Amino acid sequence: MSNEKRFNPSQYFEEMSAALIESAFLVDSHGSIEMINEAFTEILGYEQKEVFGKSVVELRHDLSQGSDRLEKLLKDFGLYFFLYPEKSAMPMVMRHKEGNPVYVRFRSEVIRDSTNQIKNVIGIFEKVEANGTETVADGEAALDKKIWEMEQTFKTVLDNSGDAIIIGDFNTSIVTVNKALLQLLHHDSEDELVGKHIVDIAPYEGTFTSTTGETVTLGESYQKEQVGVINKLFSSEQTHTEHYLCRKDNIVVPVETTLSLLKNKSGERRGTICISRDITGRKLTEEKLLNTQHELEEKVMERTASLEEANAALRVLLKKREEDKHEL
């Protein structure tokens, strides 16, 4: 505890920022700027007295200044704004004193007390190009970096999608699957599926147990339907269908799928992407509703028959009454 009292964030910031060529600032436990270095002034144009007490969020270019929404954002966000860039640098657009945008790459060093509460934060940023990337002199290196970023973006989108995704080549052999597909079909890794034909996981014929609990027989009508889907895909380049995917344990899962053609730069087909969603729950609900409807229809029929019998009996009684009345 005594070491914590002796630690001086301002002194630490001065010593550290003196060795930096990047812009740096120190914020207090409320998220307000206390100190900045010379590079901060050079990049954004502000003197320390102009930003003292402000949140760094107020200096972002894309936020409307002085609005109620901004005030609430600053109040709710607090120091949590700095938690992500503590782990990994992130791009950000700052607002220069003259109002123009300044593109930077931002990271932070969070200073915590003995209870792990945030006490101060040191923010560090460097100026980058308008597209958010560092200046790279070598054109080939810049291209490699761009390709790597696109691959990482694609992989992130693929792995975090809630829908199961399959990408096949022009021979409809599986090239890539995502985590959601592996979970849906109970596979441990994509190595178990890559290289197989899509038909291996999308059954074409046979009798299977479904995740709905029913027994499903895929015959000629199902096959014709799937052929029609493929023909529509090739003619319109995208189509939707309901079909089955087969799990590792040979149980089929009803899915709703969007299929789209993938093309190369020349416009030639190079593959297919299938985005599927498990509709087991929907099928069970539909079955339950159908059963309820049948039960209601049966009750209506029973009630109708009962009423018809009662009407017939009533007609007999009325006829008898008329006869008795006539005799009287």
C-alpha positions as CSV (number, residue, x, y, z in Angstrom):
1,M,0.0,0.0,0.0
2,S,2.9,2.3,0.8
3,N,4.4,1.7,-2.7
4,E,1.1,2.7,-4.2
5,K,1.2,6.0,-2.3
6,R,4.7,6.8,-3.4
7,F,3.9,6.1,-7.1
8,N,3.4,9.5,-8.9
9,P,1.6,9.1,-12.3
10,S,2.5,12.6,-13.4
11,Q,6.1,12.1,-12.8
12,Y,6.0,8.7,-14.5
13,F,4.2,10.3,-17.5
14,E,6.8,13.0,-17.8
15,E,9.7,10.5,-17.7
16,M,8.0,8.1,-20.1
17,S,6.7,10.7,-22.6
18,A,10.1,12.4,-22.8
19,A,11.4,9.2,-24.5
20,L,8.5,8.9,-26.9
21,I,8.2,10.4,-30.4
22,E,4.5,9.6,-30.4
23,S,1.8,11.7,-28.9
24,A,0.9,10.9,-25.3
25,F,-1.6,12.1,-22.7
26,L,-2.4,11.2,-19.1
27,V,-6.0,10.9,-17.8
28,D,-7.2,10.7,-14.2
29,S,-9.6,8.2,-12.6
30,H,-12.6,10.1,-14.1
31,G,-11.2,9.9,-17.6
32,S,-10.2,13.6,-17.8
33,I,-7.0,14.7,-19.4
34,E,-4.3,15.9,-16.9
35,M,-1.2,16.2,-19.0
36,I,-0.1,16.0,-22.7
37,N,3.4,15.9,-24.3
38,E,4.8,18.1,-27.1
39,A,4.0,15.6,-29.8
40,F,0.3,15.8,-28.8
41,T,0.4,19.5,-29.5
42,E,2.2,19.1,-32.8
43,I,-0.3,16.6,-34.1
44,L,-3.6,18.0,-32.8
45,G,-2.7,21.7,-32.3
46,Y,-4.0,21.9,-28.7
47,E,-2.0,23.3,-25.8
48,Q,-2.3,21.6,-22.4
49,K,-4.6,24.3,-20.9
50,E,-7.0,23.8,-23.8
51,V,-7.6,20.1,-23.2
52,F,-7.1,20.0,-19.4
53,G,-10.2,18.3,-17.8
54,K,-11.6,17.1,-21.1
55,S,-12.2,13.5,-22.0
56,V,-10.3,12.2,-25.0
57,V,-13.6,11.1,-26.4
58,E,-14.5,14.8,-26.8
59,L,-11.5,15.1,-29.1
60,R,-12.8,12.5,-31.5
61,H,-13.7,13.9,-34.9
62,D,-16.9,11.8,-35.4
63,L,-18.8,12.9,-32.3
64,S,-21.1,15.9,-32.2
65,Q,-19.9,18.3,-29.6
66,G,-21.9,19.5,-26.6
67,S,-24.9,17.2,-27.3
68,D,-26.9,15.5,-24.5
69,R,-26.0,12.1,-26.1
70,L,-22.3,12.9,-25.9
71,E,-22.6,13.9,-22.2
72,K,-24.4,10.6,-21.5
73,L,-21.8,8.7,-23.5
74,L,-18.9,10.3,-21.5
75,K,-20.7,9.6,-18.2
76,D,-21.4,6.0,-19.1
77,F,-18.1,5.2,-20.8
78,G,-15.7,6.6,-18.2
79,L,-12.3,4.8,-18.4
80,Y,-13.7,1.7,-20.1
81,F,-12.9,3.4,-23.4
82,F,-9.2,2.6,-22.8
83,L,-9.6,-1.1,-22.0
84,Y,-9.6,-2.4,-25.6
85,P,-6.5,-0.4,-26.8
86,E,-4.7,-1.7,-23.7
87,K,-4.8,-5.2,-25.4
88,S,-4.4,-4.2,-29.0
89,A,-3.8,-0.9,-30.9
90,M,-6.9,0.4,-32.7
91,P,-7.4,3.1,-35.4
92,M,-9.2,6.3,-34.4
93,V,-10.0,9.6,-36.0
94,M,-9.2,12.6,-33.8
95,R,-10.2,16.2,-34.3
96,H,-7.5,18.8,-34.9
97,K,-7.8,22.2,-33.2
98,E,-8.8,23.7,-36.5
99,G,-11.5,21.1,-37.0
100,N,-10.0,18.8,-39.6
101,P,-9.8,15.0,-39.0
102,V,-6.5,13.4,-37.9
103,Y,-6.1,9.6,-38.4
104,V,-4.2,7.9,-35.6
105,R,-3.4,4.5,-34.3
106,F,-4.2,4.5,-30.6
107,R,-3.0,2.3,-27.7
108,S,-3.1,2.7,-23.9
109,E,-1.3,1.8,-20.7
110,V,-3.8,1.3,-17.8
111,I,-2.5,2.0,-14.3
112,R,-4.4,0.1,-11.6
113,D,-4.4,0.2,-7.8
114,S,-4.0,-2.8,-5.4
115,T,-7.7,-3.6,-5.9
116,N,-7.3,-3.7,-9.7
117,Q,-9.4,-0.5,-10.1
118,I,-8.3,1.9,-12.8
119,K,-6.4,4.8,-11.3
120,N,-4.9,6.5,-14.3
121,V,-4.4,5.8,-18.0
122,I,-1.6,6.9,-20.4
123,G,-2.8,7.1,-24.0
124,I,-0.3,6.9,-26.8
125,F,-1.1,7.5,-30.5
126,E,0.8,8.0,-33.8
127,K,-0.4,9.6,-37.0
128,V,-1.3,7.2,-39.9
129,E,-2.7,7.5,-43.3
130,A,-6.4,8.4,-43.9
131,N,-7.3,4.7,-44.4
132,G,-6.1,4.0,-41.0
133,T,-2.9,2.1,-41.9
134,E,0.7,3.1,-41.3
135,T,2.7,4.7,-44.2
136,V,4.5,1.9,-46.1
137,A,7.0,2.9,-48.7
138,D,7.2,-0.5,-50.4
139,G,4.1,-1.0,-52.7
140,E,4.5,-4.8,-52.5
141,A,4.6,-4.7,-48.7
142,A,1.5,-2.5,-48.6
143,L,-0.3,-5.0,-50.8
144,D,0.7,-7.9,-48.6
145,K,-0.5,-6.0,-45.6
146,K,-3.8,-5.2,-47.2
147,I,-4.3,-8.8,-48.3
148,W,-3.4,-10.0,-44.7
149,E,-6.0,-7.5,-43.2
150,M,-8.7,-8.7,-45.7
151,E,-7.9,-12.3,-44.8
152,Q,-8.2,-11.5,-41.1
153,T,-11.4,-9.6,-41.6
154,F,-12.9,-12.5,-43.6
155,K,-11.8,-15.1,-41.0
156,T,-13.3,-13.0,-38.1
157,V,-16.6,-12.6,-39.9
158,L,-16.7,-16.3,-40.8
159,D,-15.8,-17.5,-37.3
160,N,-18.2,-15.2,-35.5
161,S,-21.2,-15.8,-37.7
162,G,-24.1,-17.4,-35.9
163,D,-25.1,-19.1,-39.2
164,A,-23.4,-22.2,-40.5
165,I,-21.3,-21.4,-43.6
166,I,-19.8,-23.7,-46.2
167,I,-17.7,-22.6,-49.1
168,G,-17.3,-25.0,-52.0
169,D,-15.1,-24.9,-55.2
170,F,-16.5,-25.1,-58.7
171,N,-16.6,-28.9,-58.3
172,T,-18.7,-28.4,-55.1
173,S,-16.0,-29.9,-53.0
174,I,-15.8,-28.2,-49.5
175,V,-13.0,-25.6,-49.2
176,T,-13.9,-23.8,-46.0
177,V,-16.4,-24.2,-43.2
178,N,-16.9,-22.0,-40.1
179,K,-17.2,-22.8,-36.4
180,A,-21.0,-22.6,-36.4
181,L,-21.1,-25.3,-39.1
182,L,-18.8,-27.6,-37.1
183,Q,-21.0,-27.1,-34.0
184,L,-24.1,-27.7,-35.9
185,L,-22.8,-31.0,-37.4
186,H,-20.9,-32.1,-34.3
187,H,-17.4,-32.1,-36.0
188,D,-14.3,-31.3,-34.1
189,S,-12.3,-29.5,-36.8
190,E,-12.6,-28.4,-40.4
191,D,-10.1,-31.0,-41.5
192,E,-12.8,-33.6,-41.1
193,L,-14.8,-31.8,-43.8
194,V,-12.5,-30.0,-46.1
195,G,-12.0,-31.9,-49.4
196,K,-15.3,-33.8,-49.1
197,H,-18.2,-33.3,-51.5
198,I,-21.1,-31.1,-50.2
199,V,-23.4,-34.1,-50.8
200,D,-21.5,-35.9,-48.1
201,I,-23.0,-33.6,-45.5
202,A,-26.2,-32.7,-47.5
203,P,-27.9,-36.2,-47.9
204,Y,-29.6,-36.8,-51.2
205,E,-31.5,-40.0,-50.5
206,G,-32.2,-42.5,-47.7
207,T,-34.0,-42.7,-44.4
208,F,-32.8,-40.8,-41.4
209,T,-33.7,-39.7,-37.9
210,S,-34.2,-35.9,-37.7
211,T,-33.3,-33.6,-34.8
212,T,-37.1,-33.0,-34.6
213,G,-37.5,-36.6,-33.5
214,E,-39.3,-37.8,-36.7
215,T,-38.1,-40.3,-39.3
216,V,-37.3,-38.6,-42.6
217,T,-37.2,-40.4,-45.9
218,L,-35.6,-38.6,-48.8
219,G,-36.8,-40.0,-52.1
220,E,-37.4,-39.0,-55.7
221,S,-39.5,-35.9,-54.9
222,Y,-36.8,-34.5,-52.6
223,Q,-34.1,-35.2,-55.2
224,K,-36.1,-33.4,-58.0
225,E,-36.6,-30.5,-55.6
226,Q,-32.8,-30.2,-55.0
227,V,-32.0,-30.5,-58.7
228,G,-34.5,-27.6,-59.2
229,V,-32.7,-25.5,-56.5
230,I,-29.3,-26.1,-58.3
231,N,-30.8,-25.1,-61.7
232,K,-32.2,-21.9,-60.1
233,L,-28.9,-21.1,-58.5
234,F,-27.1,-21.3,-61.9
235,S,-29.7,-19.2,-63.6
236,S,-30.2,-16.5,-61.0
237,E,-26.9,-16.8,-59.1
238,Q,-28.7,-16.9,-55.7
239,T,-31.5,-18.9,-54.3
240,H,-33.1,-20.0,-51.0
241,T,-34.2,-23.5,-50.0
242,E,-35.1,-25.7,-47.0
243,H,-33.3,-29.0,-46.9
244,Y,-31.3,-31.3,-44.6
245,L,-27.7,-31.4,-43.4
246,C,-26.3,-34.6,-41.9
247,R,-24.5,-34.6,-38.5
248,K,-21.5,-36.7,-37.7
249,D,-23.8,-39.2,-35.9
250,N,-25.9,-39.6,-39.0
251,I,-28.8,-37.6,-37.6
252,V,-30.2,-35.0,-40.1
253,V,-30.8,-31.3,-39.2
254,P,-33.5,-29.3,-41.1
255,V,-32.0,-26.0,-42.3
256,E,-32.9,-23.0,-44.2
257,T,-30.1,-22.1,-46.7
258,T,-29.2,-19.3,-49.0
259,L,-26.9,-20.4,-51.8
260,S,-24.9,-17.9,-53.9
261,L,-22.4,-18.4,-56.7
262,L,-18.9,-17.1,-56.4
263,K,-17.2,-15.8,-59.5
264,N,-13.7,-14.9,-60.5
265,K,-12.6,-11.6,-62.1
266,S,-13.6,-12.9,-65.6
267,G,-17.1,-13.6,-64.4
268,E,-16.6,-17.4,-64.4
269,R,-18.0,-19.6,-61.6
270,R,-15.4,-20.5,-59.1
271,G,-17.5,-21.8,-56.3
272,T,-20.5,-21.7,-54.1
273,I,-21.2,-20.3,-50.7
274,C,-24.0,-21.8,-48.5
275,I,-25.3,-20.0,-45.5
276,S,-27.5,-22.3,-43.4
277,R,-29.6,-21.8,-40.2
278,D,-31.0,-24.6,-38.0
279,I,-34.8,-24.6,-38.1
280,T,-35.4,-27.5,-35.8
281,G,-37.1,-25.3,-33.3
282,R,-39.3,-23.8,-36.0
283,K,-40.3,-27.3,-37.3
284,L,-41.2,-28.4,-33.8
285,T,-43.3,-25.3,-33.3
286,E,-45.0,-25.8,-36.6
287,E,-45.7,-29.5,-35.8
288,K,-47.1,-28.5,-32.4
289,L,-49.4,-25.9,-34.0
290,L,-50.5,-28.4,-36.7
291,N,-51.4,-31.0,-34.0
292,T,-53.3,-28.3,-32.0
293,Q,-55.2,-27.4,-35.2
294,H,-56.0,-31.1,-35.8
295,E,-57.3,-31.5,-32.2
296,L,-59.4,-28.4,-32.6
297,E,-60.8,-29.6,-35.9
298,E,-61.7,-33.0,-34.3
299,K,-63.4,-31.3,-31.4
300,V,-65.4,-29.1,-33.7
301,M,-66.4,-32.1,-35.7
302,E,-67.4,-34.0,-32.5
303,R,-69.3,-30.9,-31.3
304,T,-71.0,-30.5,-34.7
305,A,-72.1,-34.2,-34.7
306,S,-73.4,-33.8,-31.2
307,L,-75.4,-30.8,-32.1
308,E,-76.8,-32.5,-35.2
309,E,-77.9,-35.4,-33.0
310,A,-79.5,-33.0,-30.5
311,N,-81.2,-31.2,-33.4
312,A,-82.5,-34.5,-34.8
313,A,-83.9,-35.5,-31.4
314,L,-85.5,-32.0,-31.0
315,R,-87.1,-32.4,-34.4
316,V,-88.6,-35.7,-33.3
317,L,-89.9,-34.2,-30.1
318,L,-91.4,-31.3,-32.0
319,K,-93.0,-33.6,-34.5
320,K,-94.5,-35.7,-31.7
321,R,-95.8,-32.6,-30.0
322,E,-97.5,-31.5,-33.2
323,E,-99.1,-35.0,-33.5
324,D,-100.3,-34.9,-29.9
325,K,-101.6,-31.4,-30.5
326,H,-103.4,-32.5,-33.6
327,E,-105.0,-35.5,-31.8
328,L,-106.1,-33.3,-29.0
